[in-house]
């Protein structure tokens, strides 16, 4: 195991684990329809589905794009849905395998036009192997302010609110900043759409 946070850059791959939770008795079809539509495109990333989630690995921009598309394909106006995401890069236990690191940022040829919709999100950013990590976290939160996502501090996390397009553009920008400044980093995010709590 590489315990030096990949200082040599041997594993230049971004990963994301995605879980989708539709609050509906039709959850099976909601999830499978989204996955099947996504898989109709030639994905520019490596993927594997297990009992809990689907893992995507590859070039950062492609991973972010695929995960965003999966969320959009699973979206329904009348269903409260939660998405759980874990982005990671530079993990000491990572290996140079199970990946598709294409040098090009590739578009996805999807059967449906993808909708831009409102999302609420809580997320936490973790920087590992860094003595002065707070300055980087401040920079990453500032990126959310610049994106118009109205970051608000909460216990153990930061809340964001905006469009799904703006949120995933922010994730890509935050990951790009982290790539340039941090050895090993993780973003844990929970995205909620159509929550009935917003009506209370």
C-alpha positions in Angstrom: 0.0 0.0 0.0 1.2 3.5 -0.8 1.1 5.4 2.5 2.5 8.7 1.2 -0.7 10.1 -0.3 0.5 9.4 -3.8 3.2 12.0 -3.7 4.6 10.6 -6.9 1.3 11.2 -8.7 1.2 7.5 -9.7 -2.6 7.3 -9.4 -4.0 10.3 -11.4 -7.6 9.3 -11.3 -10.7 10.8 -9.8 -13.4 8.6 -8.3 -17.0 9.0 -7.2 -19.4 6.7 -5.5 -23.1 7.6 -6.2 -26.2 6.3 -4.5 -29.7 7.3 -5.5 -32.7 7.2 -3.1 -36.1 8.0 -4.7 -38.8 8.4 -2.0 -41.3 6.5 -4.0 -42.7 2.9 -4.3 -41.5 3.1 -7.9 -37.9 3.4 -6.8 -36.7 0.4 -8.7 -37.8 1.7 -12.1 -36.7 5.2 -11.3 -33.1 4.0 -10.6 -32.9 1.4 -13.3 -34.4 3.7 -16.0 -31.7 6.3 -15.2 -28.9 3.7 -15.1 -30.0 2.1 -18.4 -30.3 5.4 -20.2 -26.9 6.4 -19.0 -25.4 3.2 -20.0 -26.8 3.6 -23.6 -24.0 6.2 -24.0 -20.4 5.1 -24.4 -19.2 6.2 -21.0 -15.7 7.7 -20.9 -15.2 6.4 -17.4 -14.8 3.0 -15.6 -17.9 2.0 -13.6 -19.1 -0.7 -11.3 -22.4 -1.1 -9.4 -22.6 -2.9 -6.0 -25.2 -3.3 -3.3 -24.9 0.3 -2.1 -23.8 2.5 -5.0 -22.1 2.8 -8.4 -18.5 3.8 -8.5 -17.2 5.9 -11.4 -13.4 6.4 -12.0 -11.5 8.3 -14.7 -10.6 11.8 -15.7 -12.1 14.3 -13.3 -14.2 16.3 -15.8 -15.7 13.1 -17.3 -16.5 11.6 -13.8 -18.3 14.8 -12.8 -20.2 14.9 -16.0 -21.4 11.2 -15.8 -22.5 11.6 -12.1 -24.4 14.8 -12.9 -26.1 13.1 -15.8 -27.1 10.1 -13.6 -28.7 12.5 -11.2 -30.5 14.4 -13.9 -31.8 11.2 -15.5 -33.1 10.0 -12.1 -34.9 13.3 -11.5 -38.7 13.5 -11.5 -40.7 16.6 -10.8 -43.1 14.8 -8.4 -40.6 12.6 -6.5 -38.5 13.6 -3.5 -35.1 12.1 -4.3 -31.8 12.1 -2.4 -28.4 11.6 -4.0 -25.3 10.6 -2.0 -21.9 11.3 -3.5 -18.3 10.7 -2.5 -15.7 12.2 -4.7 -12.1 11.2 -3.9 -8.6 11.5 -5.3 -5.2 10.6 -4.0 -6.2 8.0 -1.5 -3.2 6.2 0.0 -4.8 2.9 -0.6 -5.8 3.6 -4.2 -4.3 1.5 -7.0 -3.6 2.2 -10.6 -6.4 -0.1 -11.8 -10.2 -0.2 -12.2 -10.1 3.0 -14.1 -10.6 4.7 -17.5 -8.4 7.7 -17.7 -9.1 9.2 -21.1 -7.0 12.3 -21.9 -10.0 13.9 -23.6 -13.1 15.5 -22.0 -15.9 13.6 -23.9 -19.5 14.6 -24.3 -22.3 12.1 -23.5 -24.7 11.0 -26.2 -27.9 10.6 -24.1 -31.4 9.8 -25.3 -33.1 12.5 -23.3 -32.6 16.2 -22.9 -31.3 16.7 -19.4 -33.3 19.1 -17.2 -31.8 21.8 -15.0 -33.6 21.9 -11.7 -33.2 23.3 -8.2 -31.2 21.4 -5.6 -30.3 21.7 -2.0 -27.1 20.2 -0.8 -25.0 19.7 2.2 -21.3 18.8 1.8 -18.1 18.4 3.6 -14.6 18.8 2.2 -11.7 16.8 3.7 -8.0 17.5 3.0 -5.7 14.8 4.2 -1.9 14.9 4.7 -1.9 18.7 4.9 -0.8 20.7 7.9 -2.6 23.9 7.0 -5.7 22.6 5.4 -8.1 25.4 6.6 -6.8 27.9 4.1 -7.7 25.5 1.2 -11.1 24.8 2.6 -11.7 28.6 2.8 -10.8 28.9 -0.8 -13.1 26.0 -1.8 -16.0 27.6 0.1 -15.3 30.9 -1.6 -15.7 29.1 -5.0 -19.2 28.2 -3.9 -19.9 31.9 -3.1 -18.7 32.9 -6.5 -20.9 30.3 -8.1 -24.0 31.8 -6.5 -24.7 28.7 -4.3 -25.1 30.7 -1.1 -22.9 28.5 1.2 -24.1 28.5 4.8 -22.2 27.0 7.7 -23.9 24.2 9.7 -22.7 21.6 12.2 -20.1 19.4 10.4 -21.0 20.6 6.9 -21.8 23.5 4.6 -25.2 23.9 2.9 -25.6 25.0 -0.7 -28.6 25.9 -2.8 -29.0 26.5 -6.5 -29.4 24.7 -9.8 -28.0 21.3 -10.5 -25.9 22.7 -13.4 -24.3 25.3 -11.1 -23.7 22.7 -8.3 -21.9 20.3 -10.5 -19.9 23.0 -12.1 -18.9 24.0 -8.6 -17.9 20.4 -7.8 -15.7 20.4 -10.9 -14.1 23.7 -9.9 -13.5 22.6 -6.3 -11.9 19.4 -7.5 -9.7 21.3 -9.9 -8.5 23.6 -7.1 -7.9 20.6 -4.8 -6.0 18.8 -7.6 -3.6 21.8 -7.8 -3.1 22.3 -4.0 -3.8 19.1 -2.0 -2.5 15.6 -2.1 -5.5 13.6 -0.9 -9.0 14.9 -0.7 -12.6 13.8 -0.4 -15.9 15.6 -0.9 -18.9 14.0 0.8 -22.2 15.5 -0.5 -25.9 14.8 0.0 -28.2 16.4 -2.6 -32.0 16.7 -2.0 -34.6 17.6 -4.6 -38.4 18.2 -4.2 -38.2 17.8 -0.4 -41.6 18.3 1.3 -39.7 19.9 4.2 -39.3 23.0 2.0 -43.1 23.5 2.1 -43.3 23.6 5.9 
